[in-house]
Amino acid sequence: MQYLVNVIDYRSESGTVQEAVAIDAFNEKLVTGGHWVFAAGLADPTVSTVIDGRGDEPVFTDGPFVEATEWAAGFWIIDAPDLDVALKLMCEGSKACNRRLEVRPLLSDP
């Protein structure tokens, strides 16, 4: 099963050199263990664009899409046999990036 893991932060581009080194080592562990799918950091939500294409003409609005004091600053997509394994892995990810994480299963096709 695959999981989306959001890195939660309230600052933009706040990572330190030490955190980057720890994240790289953690990512290598994910790769070696066969859990790696993809990961990336995200730009500040103020530079996002919200698109609503449900009407006759699309509406574009400067982001963020929701007012919040915290947001997803980055993410992993991992592969794990079950939620317990995903949570155990991402305890290490939280320590590596020095941030809280949200682990959410991806929906599979019916």
N, C-alpha and C positions, 0 to 999 in steps of 0.2 A: 504494500500500500504506500502511496505517496502522501507527503505532508508538506504544506506550506508553513514555513516558520518565519514570522514577522519579527524583525528587530525593532523594539520600541524605544523611542528617544524623544526628547523635547528640544533638542538642539540640532543644528544642521552641521554636517561635516565635522563632527566633534571627535572623531576617532584619533587616538594617539598612535605613535610609532610602536609602542609596546603592545597595544591592542592589535594592531595590524600583524605583528609577528605572531601573536597568540592565535589569531584567526587563521592565518596561513597554516600554522601547525595543525589546528583543529580541522581545517578543510582537507589537509593531506590525510588525516585519520579517517575522515568520511570517505575519501576516494579509496584508500587502502581497504576499508571495511566493506566496500560495495554499496555505500549509502548515498553517495554523491549523485545528484542530478543536475543542479544549477544553483548559483548564488550570485547576488549583486547588491551593491549599495544603491540607494535612491537619492535623487536630488531633493532639495527642500520642497515641501508641498506648495509653497507660494509660487513656484514656477510651473505648476501643473496647469492643464487646461481640462475643464469638464465639458463633455460633449453630450447633448441630449438630442438624439436623432429620432425621437419617437413621433414628432409632428411632421407637418408637410415640409418644413425646412429645418435643418439642424441648427441648434443654438449652442454657441461656444461661450463659455464663461471662464474667466481667470480663476485658477484654483486658490486655495484648496477646496475640495468638494464638501468638506465639513469643517466647522470651527472646532478645534480641539487643542488641548495643551500638550498632547503627545501624538505621535504619528509613526508610521512604518518608515524607518530610516534605511532599511535594507531587508533582504530576505534570503532564505535558503529554500530550495525544494529538495527534500530528501526522500529516500526510499527505505522503509523499515518494515519488518514483518508484522508489527502491530504497534499500537499506541504506547505500550509500556517501553518498548525498545526506543521509539522515537523520543519519548520524554527523557529516558536515561541519557541518550546521546546529546540531547539539546540542553541538559543541565551543564554539560561541558561547554557547549556553544555559548551559553549565557555567561559562563565564567570567562571564556576567551574574549568575547566582545565587550564584557563589562556592561551589559544591558539586560533588561527584562526581555523575554521572548514570548510570543504567542504561537502555539503549535496547533495547526488546524488541518484535519484530513482533507485531501482533495476528493471531490466527488468522482466516482467512477461511472462509466457508461452502464446503463441498465442491461 
